[in-house]
Amino acid sequence: MKLFVCSLALCGAMYANAQTHVLDINAKKPGAAVQKTMYGIFFEDINYAADGGLYAEMVKNRSFEFPNNYAGWIISGKVELKNDGPFERNPHYVRLTPAGHRDKHTMIENEGFFGMGVKANAEYRFSVWARVPNGGNAKIWIDMVENATMRDDQKIGNAGLDISGKEWKKYTVVLKPKRSVAKAHLRIWGDTKVITDLEHVSLFPVDTYKGHENGMRKDLATALEQLHPGVFRFPGGCIVEGTDLATRYQWKNSVGPVENRPLNENRWHYTFTHRYFPDYFQSYGLGFYEYFLLSEEIGAEPLPVLNVGMSCQFQNDIKHEDKVHVPLDQLQPYIDDCIDLIDFANGDPATNKWAKLRADMGHPKPFNLKFLGVGNEQWDYKDNPAFTKRLKIFIEAIRKVHPEIKLIGTTGPNSEGWDFDLLQPRMKELGCDLYDEHFYRNEKWFLSSGLRYDNYDRTKKAPKVFAGEYACHGKGKKWNHYESSLYEAAFMTGLERNADIVNMATYAPLFAHVEGWQWRPDMIWYDNTRMFKSVSYYVQQMYSTNKGTNVVSLTMNSKPVAGQEGQDGLFASAVIDIDANVVIVKVVNTSDKTQPVCLNIQGMKGEKDVKTITLTCKDKDAENTLDNPEKIIPVKGAAKTKAGKKNSTLDDEIPAMTFRLYRIAR
């Protein structure tokens, strides 16, 4: 009590007419280590996140393998679909036969993903596998076109390609459009005299992230890098399960030559009939090799998630389990997928075929995989442990071969309730290293869950927590408005305070195309040429770039600051960064009034420099947009602590509905 009275006397002088909330911070005693994986990203191919989004390919249905083989294409003249092409798992191609008249033309035109966004004078690499089936030489013309224009010429860029011989070969040419167009098309004219075959028609920006030919869209991948994520979970959640097992994501189909990766149905194209996209498929061009490489390049630990022998339980009748899930005695191929993936990521190319494939793709060194998720959002029933009886078999088999890998289970789709209560102790019984919790909840839940992890099991054998999918979904307001993002910031103080058991957390979903979204809110939005970062992005970035190395105690009246009674909507946490020699304090004021606070920092003496970052907005419903991408962004500031005999203090006023971060030099 004496300490509090002394602290109040030091801190409260400037607020004689208002209650000052004293935050006592013990910087003398570093606590639990904050894991490098603490704040990360979760990728799922929903909302056109892969094809049409992060994956920079601009041609839709490039190998003519969609169920409607000409989906995305406009056909003119004598175009014939063939199915004996050079790539076994993508056998279709088109034959362009001369139209038979000098003023008639055979042509194919691709619309891209909601059009093709191109920029003036930028370079775009066109490639195609082609041949002249009857021998000899042919020439095709490639045009970038703007159809909806009043200009004299639709063409904004064009080039020719000389094709020769009966054998399939890859041809490339660079196009440079003369003006920027948001919804261009790609048009390919056949030779007017010679039959020509075309397969795997592709168009990429030359300037991809890190310059990879089969690369990522630069602005979107750079936004991920700027988050400094500690972990990157892929390839998603529900797509791992598939609506049925035939359409689950299969990593082995997503590696090897990109031309021979088979098409997969994306379960999200038909899940929501109010946002229905029947031509939404996975080309697997963005596959597991690319995910591992991207993880490495943005500095994140890769965390792949594989199928546990179960299709989506939301979409299938559990009463007929063996018809929709894999019987227990037939799980071996699924277990092999897990073991083979570890070998693909970490194995020696000289002794392992999957590691050799990795090396052949361009990465002889291992990716240093440490984590593997088994199953996504499965659950048990009280009378039928459908999930855990399968998970047990996987864990035992994988540990025999790769005991070094940390295995991640799940507590299902809910943050509480009978299914969560059933699964949580089973994760400990099975010996999972971590388990994955999911919670898409409303404002009230986030404001009342600041103490969620304070009383979790901390015994030696208890798994650590991976908050693998979460976001605040406003009640009646399911978009990226400021209020919901602020409440996420408040909730995250509880993650940080409990870093001894919470080792990973990833907001979800990550990406959304403004014309192709099915689920919101999402962290990063884009069209074909622009993007914007939501307020939730900036919340995540403030945490991930200021996570520190160790938790330190922060209390108000000896209690955690978690929006409890008498704390006037304040949430707070603190860490120390031993390497940078700073104390980092995060304070969130969720109330509708300004709150005077005093940071009373024990273990620091003298006047100290303070850097601040503030995220605030008076309009709770405001959001960033393509046209105003920086409407709400963090703002930097500076301050100084006051010197006391034993402590340093900092008086401040936190505006209503504000997240403020302090970096205090030690």
Disulfide bonds with the S-S distance in Angstrom:
Cys11-Cys598 1.67
